[in-house]
Amino acid sequence: MPEQLPKAVADETPAVRLVYKTLEADGPHTQTELADATALTPRTVRDATATLENADLISSYNHPSDQRCTVYFSREMCDSSR
């Protein structure tokens, strides 16, 4: 049985769902890594991560060694580690 997506993700575009599932399955990624992993354009990834952050489904932090990059991760990963 396939895992159910959160309602906020299930109603979104395929690109948003793909970015969400990639972060959920593979862990933290930068926008560039997400674009490479999903074959989406950087702009599409940027829009998808913004949508997911606005819905409080993912969070982000500045990359520890390159402050120009932002690392995104699924909030579910964070919640399940407690």
N, CA and C of each residue as an Amber inpcrd file, in Angstrom:
protein
   246
   0.8430000  -1.1780000   0.0000000   0.0000000   0.0000000   0.0000000
   0.8880000   1.2420000   0.0000000   0.6960000   2.1620000  -0.9460000
   1.5430000   3.3500000  -0.9950000   1.2980000   4.2600000   0.2010000
   2.3860000   4.9220000   0.6210000   2.2590000   5.8460000   1.7360000
   1.4000000   7.0300000   1.3260000   0.5800000   7.4950000   2.2600000
  -0.2590000   8.6480000   2.0050000   0.5410000   9.9250000   2.1620000
   0.3400000  10.8550000   1.2530000   0.9490000  12.1660000   1.3620000
   0.0970000  13.0200000   2.2960000   0.7240000  13.9500000   3.0040000
  -0.0840000  14.8990000   3.7740000  -1.0360000  15.6410000   2.8380000
  -2.2200000  15.9770000   3.3080000  -3.2350000  16.6400000   2.4840000
  -2.6690000  17.8820000   1.8000000  -1.8710000  18.6620000   2.5310000
  -1.3070000  19.8890000   1.9600000  -0.4050000  19.6020000   0.7680000
   0.2110000  18.4260000   0.7290000   1.0920000  18.0590000  -0.3900000
   0.2860000  17.3970000  -1.5010000  -0.6610000  16.5670000  -1.1350000
  -1.4440000  15.8220000  -2.1240000  -2.1870000  16.7460000  -3.0820000
  -2.5530000  17.9290000  -2.6270000  -3.2970000  18.8710000  -3.4610000
  -2.3970000  19.7760000  -4.2900000  -1.1000000  19.6180000  -4.1790000
  -0.1450000  20.4830000  -4.8870000   0.2400000  19.9050000  -6.2450000
   1.0920000  20.6410000  -6.9490000   1.5500000  20.2290000  -8.2770000
   2.4480000  18.9950000  -8.1730000   2.6320000  18.2900000  -9.2760000
   3.5390000  17.1410000  -9.2620000   4.9590000  17.5140000  -8.8250000
   5.4270000  18.6950000  -9.2000000   6.7780000  19.1130000  -8.8210000
   6.9050000  19.2610000  -7.3080000   5.9000000  19.8440000  -6.6740000
   5.9190000  20.0030000  -5.2190000   5.9030000  18.6340000  -4.5510000
   5.0800000  17.7400000  -5.0540000   5.0140000  16.3830000  -4.4730000
   6.3420000  15.6590000  -4.6480000   6.9800000  15.8200000  -5.8070000
   8.2710000  15.1610000  -6.0600000   9.3540000  15.6940000  -5.1280000
   9.4240000  16.9920000  -4.9590000  10.4220000  17.5700000  -4.0500000
  10.1670000  17.0810000  -2.6270000   8.9160000  17.0660000  -2.2010000
   8.5870000  16.5940000  -0.8560000   9.0140000  15.1400000  -0.6660000
   8.6470000  14.2780000  -1.6070000   8.9910000  12.8530000  -1.4840000
  10.5030000  12.6350000  -1.5310000  11.2210000  13.4320000  -2.3120000
  12.6750000  13.3160000  -2.3770000  13.2960000  13.6720000  -1.0320000
  12.8470000  14.7570000  -0.4360000  13.3780000  15.1400000   0.8780000
  13.0030000  14.1180000   1.9420000  11.7950000  13.6010000   1.8570000
  11.3410000  12.6100000   2.8290000  12.1570000  11.3150000   2.7130000
  12.4400000  10.9010000   1.4940000  13.1360000   9.6330000   1.2750000
  14.6520000   9.7430000   1.4240000  15.2310000  10.8270000   0.9310000
  16.6880000  10.9190000   0.8370000  17.3340000  11.8500000   1.8490000
  16.5450000  12.5560000   2.6230000  17.1090000  13.4570000   3.6230000
  17.4430000  14.8220000   3.0660000  18.1920000  15.6150000   3.8230000
  18.4720000  17.0040000   3.4570000  19.1720000  17.1620000   2.1090000
  18.7720000  18.2150000   1.3800000  19.3450000  18.5540000   0.0810000
  19.3930000  20.0730000  -0.0700000  20.3610000  20.5510000  -0.8290000
  20.3530000  21.9450000  -1.2660000  19.4360000  22.0380000  -2.4880000
  19.1460000  23.2630000  -2.9390000  18.3310000  23.4200000  -4.1440000
  19.0040000  22.7750000  -5.3510000  20.3030000  22.9410000  -5.4630000
  21.0300000  22.3430000  -6.5850000  20.9390000  20.8210000  -6.5410000
  21.1100000  20.2520000  -5.3570000  21.0010000  18.7920000  -5.2200000
  19.5910000  18.3120000  -5.5440000  18.5830000  19.0800000  -5.1220000
  17.2000000  18.7110000  -5.4530000  16.9590000  18.7720000  -6.9510000
  17.4830000  19.7990000  -7.6010000  17.3260000  19.9100000  -9.0570000
  17.9840000  18.7200000  -9.7540000  19.1710000  18.3430000  -9.3000000
  19.8660000  17.1890000  -9.8920000  19.1100000  15.8890000  -9.6260000
  18.6150000  15.7250000  -8.4060000  17.9490000  14.4720000  -8.0210000
  16.5900000  14.2960000  -8.6940000  15.9190000  15.4090000  -8.9870000
  14.5600000  15.3290000  -9.5220000  14.4510000  15.6570000 -11.0020000
  15.5160000  16.1920000 -11.5890000  15.5230000  16.6470000 -12.9810000
  14.5690000  17.8200000 -13.2050000  14.2590000  18.5510000 -12.1420000
  13.4580000  19.7680000 -12.2520000  14.3900000  20.9560000 -12.4450000
  13.8730000  22.0390000 -13.0030000  14.6830000  23.2400000 -13.1620000
  14.9050000  23.8920000 -11.7960000  15.9880000  24.6450000 -11.6520000
  16.2200000  25.3290000 -10.3780000  15.0530000  26.2320000  -9.9620000
  14.4400000  26.9130000 -10.9090000  13.2970000  27.7720000 -10.5750000
  12.1210000  26.9540000 -10.0460000  11.8490000  25.8130000 -10.6690000
  10.7590000  24.9540000 -10.2120000  11.0410000  24.4390000  -8.8060000
  12.2890000  24.0600000  -8.5460000  12.6780000  23.6030000  -7.2070000
  12.5120000  24.7360000  -6.1980000  12.9430000  25.9370000  -6.5650000
  12.8150000  27.0990000  -5.6760000  11.3420000  27.3610000  -5.3430000
  10.4810000  27.3140000  -6.3430000   9.0460000  27.5250000  -6.1180000
   8.4520000  26.4130000  -5.2500000   8.8720000  25.1810000  -5.5020000
   8.3560000  24.0470000  -4.7360000   8.7950000  24.1160000  -3.2750000
  10.0580000  24.4470000  -3.0410000  10.5250000  24.5380000  -1.6530000
   9.8370000  25.6870000  -0.9290000   9.5800000  26.7840000  -1.6170000
   8.8580000  27.9110000  -0.9970000   7.4400000  27.4870000  -0.6120000
   6.7800000  26.7690000  -1.4940000   5.4310000  26.2810000  -1.2120000
   5.4360000  25.3540000  -0.0050000   6.3920000  24.4400000   0.0270000
   6.4670000  23.4830000   1.1400000   6.8380000  24.1630000   2.4570000
   7.7140000  25.1490000   2.4130000   8.0580000  25.8810000   3.6380000
   6.8630000  26.6840000   4.1460000   6.1260000  27.3020000   3.2380000
   4.9400000  28.0680000   3.6350000   3.8750000  27.1840000   4.2690000
   3.8380000  25.9220000   3.8690000   2.8880000  24.9630000   4.4380000
   3.4540000  24.2770000   5.6910000   4.6500000  24.6860000   6.1320000
   5.3250000  24.0950000   7.3000000   5.5790000  22.5980000   7.1650000
   5.8280000  22.1430000   5.9460000   6.1210000  20.7290000   5.7090000
   7.6130000  20.4620000   5.6210000   8.3820000  21.4920000   5.2850000
   9.8360000  21.3810000   5.2890000  10.4160000  22.5840000   6.0170000
  11.6520000  22.4500000   6.4170000  12.3890000  23.5400000   7.0410000
  13.7270000  23.6840000   6.3270000  14.4450000  24.7420000   6.6710000
  15.7350000  24.9680000   6.0160000  16.7120000  25.6100000   6.9840000
  17.9790000  25.5110000   6.6200000  19.0490000  26.1820000   7.3580000
  20.1670000  26.5010000   6.3790000  21.0070000  27.4490000   6.7430000
  22.1480000  27.7860000   5.8950000  23.1580000  26.6520000   5.9330000
  23.7140000  26.3460000   4.7740000  24.7200000  25.2880000   4.6650000
  25.8960000  25.6550000   5.5690000  26.3920000  24.7130000   6.3850000
  27.4540000  25.0390000   7.3340000  28.7640000  25.5090000   6.7010000
  29.0800000  25.0180000   5.5150000  30.3580000  25.4040000   4.9180000
  30.2170000  26.3710000   3.7400000  28.9880000  26.6290000   3.3030000
  28.7490000  27.5620000   2.2000000  27.4640000  28.3260000   2.4830000
  27.6130000  29.4840000   3.1000000  26.4560000  30.2600000   3.5300000
  25.5870000  30.7480000   2.3660000  26.0560000  30.6040000   1.1350000
  25.2390000  30.9790000  -0.0210000  24.1730000  29.9320000  -0.3000000
  24.3400000  28.7330000   0.2340000  23.4130000  27.6290000  -0.0190000
  22.4740000  27.4400000   1.1650000  21.2680000  27.0280000   0.8460000
  20.2830000  26.6780000   1.8600000  20.0380000  25.1840000   1.7680000
  19.9700000  24.5260000   2.9060000  19.7010000  23.0910000   2.9610000
  18.2570000  22.9060000   3.4230000  17.5120000  22.1000000   2.6950000
  16.1090000  21.8320000   3.0050000  15.9720000  20.4200000   3.5470000
  15.0500000  20.2460000   4.4810000  14.7880000  18.9160000   5.0260000
  13.3230000  18.7940000   5.4000000  12.8420000  17.5720000   5.3830000
  11.4580000  17.2870000   5.7310000  11.2620000  17.4610000   7.2280000
  10.2150000  18.1830000   7.6130000   9.9140000  18.3530000   9.0440000
   9.5420000  17.0070000   9.6600000   9.0390000  16.1060000   8.8550000
   8.6870000  14.7780000   9.3440000   9.9240000  14.0530000   9.8610000
  11.0750000  14.2470000   9.1930000  12.3350000  13.6550000   9.6660000
  12.6530000  14.1700000  11.0600000  12.4680000  15.4480000  11.2480000
  12.7600000  16.0940000  12.5180000  11.8150000  15.5970000  13.5960000
  10.5360000  15.4960000  13.2810000   9.5300000  15.0590000  14.2430000
   9.7090000  13.5960000  14.6330000  10.1270000  12.7620000  13.6850000
  10.2580000  11.3350000  13.9660000  11.5200000  11.0120000  14.7870000
  12.4590000  11.9460000  14.8650000  13.6810000  11.6740000  15.6150000
  13.5200000  11.9880000  17.0930000  12.3950000  12.5100000  17.4800000
  12.1560000  12.8450000  18.8900000  11.7150000  11.6610000  19.6930000
